[in-house]
């Protein structure tokens, strides 16, 4: 079962925002600090935190909190 608090904390740390601001609607479109460089660092941090390997085709597409949750759930987290 995905620990959403841990997910929010990783996202907050990598995107340099308050974890309380991360929610179901958070995406690259509305989190100002979420640029391509931070996105790659976020993917690496997610892999480390949740002990998974995110496929390259998914790594470029997980541009929102909802999509990240979906991919992590698909990976068995």
C-alpha positions in Angstrom: 0.0 0.0 0.0 1.4 3.3 -1.1 2.4 5.7 1.8 0.9 8.9 0.4 2.5 11.0 3.2 5.9 9.7 2.1 5.1 10.4 -1.5 4.0 14.0 -0.6 7.2 14.5 1.4 9.4 13.3 -1.5 7.6 15.6 -3.9 7.8 18.5 -1.5 11.5 18.1 -0.9 12.4 17.7 -4.6 10.1 20.5 -5.8 11.0 22.8 -2.9 7.4 23.3 -1.7 5.5 22.7 1.5 4.2 19.1 1.7 0.8 20.5 2.7 0.5 22.1 -0.7 0.8 18.7 -2.6 -2.7 17.3 -3.4 -4.6 15.3 -6.0 -4.5 18.3 -8.4 -0.8 19.0 -8.1 0.9 18.8 -11.5 3.7 20.3 -13.6 1.1 22.8 -14.8 0.4 24.3 -11.4 3.5 23.7 -9.3 5.8 26.6 -10.3 9.1 24.9 -9.3 8.3 21.7 -11.2 10.6 22.0 -14.2 12.3 19.3 -16.3 15.4 19.2 -14.2 13.5 18.9 -10.9 11.3 16.3 -12.6 14.2 14.0 -13.3 15.5 14.5 -9.8 12.0 13.7 -8.5 11.9 10.4 -10.5 15.3 9.4 -9.1 14.1 10.3 -5.5 10.9 8.3 -6.0 12.8 5.3 -7.2 15.1 5.5 -4.1 12.3 6.1 -1.6 10.0 3.4 -2.8 12.7 0.9 -4.0 11.4 0.6 -7.5 12.6 1.2 -11.0 10.3 3.5 -13.0 10.4 2.6 -16.7 11.7 5.3 -19.0 8.4 5.5 -20.8 6.6 6.2 -17.5 9.2 8.5 -16.1 8.5 11.2 -18.7 4.8 10.9 -18.3 4.3 11.1 -14.5 3.7 14.8 -14.5 1.1 14.9 -11.8 0.5 13.6 -8.3 -2.3 11.4 -9.6 -0.1 9.9 -12.4 2.8 9.3 -9.9 0.4 7.4 -7.6 -0.9 5.4 -10.5 2.5 4.3 -11.7 3.7 3.5 -8.2 0.6 1.4 -7.6 1.2 -0.4 -10.9 4.8 -1.2 -9.7 3.4 -2.8 -6.5 4.2 0.0 -4.1 
